[in-house]
């Protein structure tokens, strides 16, 4: 019984330490904040596509032609269930 109790306490301490380390490592994230833009017109979409925005969220169906010039960084476009009717052109100087 004493052996079992010792193993149980050791196991619980190990779980606690691992949980504490995980929580501490997640609380000091080095990621930059995401710049998000919510759009509901083709003019706002074109402006956001060629800005420092990291994420574009649609707030309405949009009709028109959109153009992305070479950004050099990732962009997330979340349609949120809405649609883009028209064309989306990507102009890029690189192969990425």
N, C-alpha and C positions, 0 to 999 in steps of 0.2 A: 504494500500500500504506500509506503514511504517513497519507493522508487517511482511509482506512478505519479504521485503528487509532485515530485521533483521534476519529472519530465513535463508535466502539465504546466507548471510555473515557468520552466525554461521556454517552452513553446509559446506561451502567452507573452512573455517578455520579448521574444524574437519577433512576433507579430507586431507588437507595439512599436518596437524600434524601426522595423521596416516601414510601417505606416507613417511614422514620424518623419523619416527621411524622405519618403515620397511626397508628403505634404509640404515639406520645406523646399524641396527642389521645384515643385510646381508653382509656388507662390512668388518666385523671383524670376519670372519669364523675361527673356531678353528680346522679345519680339517687339517690333515697332507697332504703334497703333494703326488700325485699319481706317483709311479715309473712305467713307461710304457716301454715295450720292443717290438720292431717290429722284427718279425722273418720271415725267408724264407727257413729254412732247418730243418730237424729233429734234428740235433745236437744243433742248436740254440734253438729249442723248449724245448728239455730236459734240457738244461742249464737254460733257463728262468723259467721253471716249478719248479726248485729247487733252486731258488735265492730269493732275497727280492723284486722281481717284484710284483706289485699290479695288473697290467693289461698287457696282451699279445695280440698284434695285429698281425694277419696273413698278410703277404705280397705276398704269393704265395700258391699254392696247395702243401701239404706236404704228403709224403708217408713214413711210418715207425712206429715203436713202441715207445710210449712215456710213461714215468713213473713219477708220482708225489709222492714224499716221504712226510711224515707228515709235513705240513706247519704250522699249528696252526693259520692261518689267511686266510681271504677271497682272492680269486683270480678271476679275470675277464678274460675270454678268448673270444676275439672278432674275429671270423673267417673272417669278412669283405667280405663274399661271397665266400671265398676259402674253400677247403675241407681238412680234415685230413683222409687219408686212412691208416688203420692199427689199432692198439689197443692203448687204453689209460688206464693205470693201476694206481690206487690210493692206495698207501700204507699208512695206518693210524693207529697210536697207540691208538687213542681216538675214541669216538662215535660221534664226531661232524662233 
